[in-house]
Amino acid sequence: MAIPVVDLADFVSGTPKQKADFIDALGNAYESVGFVAVKNHGIPTVLITALYEQVQQFFSLPVEKKLHYEIAGLAGQRGYTSF
């Protein structure tokens, strides 16, 4: 199974059909896979690269440290979720 890809340009500046197709594809992706990749979002590559560096640093921390960021009452909706 692959992560579906949607093109935000279709929604932002597309025809009414492209916008409707984007909405359908986005909904289907979340229902069937739970994830979606979005292209043409306008976020600079340098910012994405910095984010991945921060994520790698966080997940490299010891479990005991990461557990300080877990919010049990939210069932994984926000913050760190341990196994």
C-alpha positions in Angstrom: 0.0 0.0 0.0 1.4 3.4 -0.9 0.6 6.8 0.7 -1.7 8.7 -1.7 -0.5 12.0 -3.1 -2.8 15.0 -3.6 -2.0 18.3 -5.4 -3.0 21.3 -3.4 -2.8 23.4 -6.6 -5.9 21.6 -7.8 -7.9 22.9 -4.8 -6.4 26.4 -4.6 -6.5 27.3 -8.3 -8.2 24.4 -10.1 -11.6 24.1 -11.8 -14.6 23.2 -9.7 -14.2 19.6 -10.8 -10.5 19.6 -9.8 -11.5 21.0 -6.4 -14.1 18.3 -5.9 -11.7 15.6 -7.0 -9.1 16.9 -4.6 -11.6 16.8 -1.7 -12.6 13.3 -2.7 -9.0 12.1 -3.0 -8.1 13.7 0.4 -11.1 12.1 2.1 -10.4 8.7 0.6 -6.8 8.8 1.6 -7.6 9.5 5.2 -10.3 6.8 5.3 -8.3 4.1 3.5 -4.7 4.8 4.6 -4.8 7.4 7.3 -2.1 9.5 5.7 -1.7 11.6 2.6 1.2 13.4 1.0 0.5 16.9 -0.3 2.4 18.4 -3.2 2.5 22.1 -4.3 1.9 23.2 -0.8 4.3 26.1 -1.0 6.4 25.2 2.1 10.1 25.9 1.3 12.4 22.8 1.0 14.8 24.4 3.6 11.9 24.5 6.2 11.0 20.9 5.5 14.6 19.8 5.8 14.9 21.7 9.2 11.7 20.0 10.4 13.0 16.5 9.5 16.2 17.3 11.4 14.2 18.3 14.5 12.1 15.2 14.3 15.1 13.0 14.0 16.7 14.7 17.1 13.5 14.2 19.1 13.0 10.6 18.2 16.7 10.0 19.0 16.1 11.0 22.7 15.8 8.3 25.3 12.3 7.0 25.9 12.2 8.4 29.4 12.7 11.9 28.0 10.1 11.5 25.2 7.5 10.3 27.8 7.5 13.8 29.2 5.8 14.9 26.0 3.1 12.2 26.1 -0.4 13.4 27.0 -2.3 10.3 28.2 -5.8 11.8 28.1 -5.6 12.7 24.4 -5.1 9.1 23.2 -2.3 10.1 20.7 -4.2 13.1 19.3 -1.4 15.5 20.3 2.2 15.2 21.5 4.3 12.1 21.7 2.7 8.6 21.6 4.6 5.7 23.0 4.1 2.1 22.1 
